[in-house]
Amino acid sequence: MARALQPTRRLPRRGGGDWDRLFRDGDEIVLGNLTLRVLATPGHTLASVSYVAGDAAFVADTFLRPDAGTARADFPGGSASVLYDSLGRLLSLPDETRIFIGHDYPEEGAAVQPMATVAEQRRNVHLDGATREDFLKTRQARDATLSLPDRMLAALQVNLRGGRLPEPEDDGRSYLKIPLNRF
């Protein structure tokens, strides 16, 4: 006799229920004597944020090193146009602001460069002398050549749960679900 399938696992909750606290653009987070200001910088993804503390900005995946360009904008909720606006917002910070990036992809044998100033990022290969239309054309053309990252579907399932693994199945193990014939 077949049994009806019943949901037995909790899915990520909409509205931020899997997070301790959600921050809005302009919110401040106080950590001891340090204050971080939250900047919404979507474009790479819908929920991309940066944090500014004094003369340092932590921009996650928004910028890459200046000679490598900017974040791709073809992820779920991403937009090259919105990314351009977010990059402009970061470039409006003082020239000496240090921008710390989330990923660095140096050429073979080159030194890692996890930080560049705002002044250096203004010369970013995707932005230097480029109009908005130039940037969109460059970003969209580049994104069209990129494949889905190897662990993208796994990362999304954990990220949506605030870093937690899916609820364990009946055997006590957590599993990631990968759709077939979808990507």
N, C-alpha and C positions, 0 to 999 in steps of 0.2 A: 504494500500500500504506500503510495507516494505521500510525502508530507509537504505541506505548504512551507515555503521559505519565509522565515521571520527575521527581521533585522535584529542582530544580536550585538552589534558594535555601535559605539557612539561615533558619529561623523563629526568633522569640525563644525563648530557652531558659528552661525552667521552673527555679525555684529560684535565680534571680538570676544566671545565667551571663553575662548581658549587662552586668553591673555590676561595677565594680572592687571595691566593698565594700558590703555590706548592713549597715544599722544596726538595732539593736533599741531598744525603749523604754528610756530611762535611759542609753543609751550616751553617752559624751562624745567630742567631736571637738575636738582642740587645734589651733588655728591661731595660731601665734606665741604671744602673751600672752593670747589670747582662747580661752575654752573654751565650746563650744556643747553644751548638753544636748539630747538627742533626746527628744521627747515624741510618742508615738503618738497621733494625733488623728483617727482614722477617722470616717467618716460621710458626708462629701462624696464620698469614694471609699474603698475598702477600705484603700488604702495611704497615706492622708493622714498627714503628719507635720508637726510644728512644731519649731522650734529656739529654745531660750532661752539668751541670753547676757547675764548681769548683769541689768539692769532692762529688757531688750528681749526680746520674743518675736516671732518671724517665723512667722506662722500660715498662710501661703499662702492657700488659698481657704476656710478654715474660717469666719472672720468676714468680713463686709463692713463698711462704715462703720456706726456705730450707728443712723443714721436709715434705712439700707437693709436691715438685717437680717442674715441668716446665709446661708451657702452652701446651694445646692440639694443635695438628698440622693438624687436619682433617677438618678445616673450608675451605671455598672456597679460593683457592690459597695457602693454607697451605702446609707445607712439613716438616716432621721430620728431614730430612737431612739438609735442609736449616736452620731450627731452631737450630740444633746442631752448625752450623757455627756461627749463630748470638749469641748464648749463649757463645761460645768461644770468640767472639769479646768483649762481655761485661766483661767476666772474665779476659780479658787482661788489663783492667783498674787497677789502683793501688789498692792494698789490702784494704786500708782504705776507698775507695770510697763507699758511701752509696747508695744502690740500693733500690729505692722506687717502690713497685709493685702496679699494678692496682687492684688486687683482693686479699683478704685474706680469707681463709676458715679454721678458727681454729676449733679444736675439741671442743665438748661441754665443756664449762667451762674454756677453755684455753684463754689466753689473745690474743688480736689482735696484729699481728706483721707485720705492713705495710712496714718495712724496715729491710734490712740485709746488711752487708758489702760484698764486693767482696770476701774477705777471707771466710766469712760464707757461701756464695753461692757456693764456690768451694766444699763445703761438702754437697751440695744439693743431696737429695736422688736419683735423676735420673742421677747424674753426678759423684759422689764420687767414684773414681776408675773404672769408666765405660769407655770402649772404644767407639768409634763412633758406631760400630755394636751393642754393648750392649745397648747404648742409643736408637738407632733406634728400636731395638726389644722391649725394655721396652715401649717406647713412642707409637709405633704402636699397641702393645697389649692393652695398657691402652685405647687408643683412640677408639679401636674397641668395648669397653664396654660402651662407653658414648653415651647417646642419644642426639639428637639435643636439644640445650637449648630451653626452653619454648618460649622465645621471640626472637629467632634468626631471623626468617623471617621478623618480624617487625623491629628489629634493623637494619638489612641490608638495608631495604628500606629507613630508615631515614639517616643512615650513608652515603650511596651513594649520598645523596643530601646535604652533609655537615651539617647535623643536622636539615635541614629544612623538614617539612612535605610535602607530595605530594600536588600538586596543587589541590585546591578545585574542587569538581564535580559541576554539575548544581545546586545542592541544597545548595551550599556554604560550604559544609563539605569536609574535607580531609579523604581519606580512604586508609588503607593499603590493599594490595592484597595478599591473601594467596592461593597458588596453591593447588588444590585438587588432591589426589592420586599421589603426587610427592615425598613427604618425609615421 
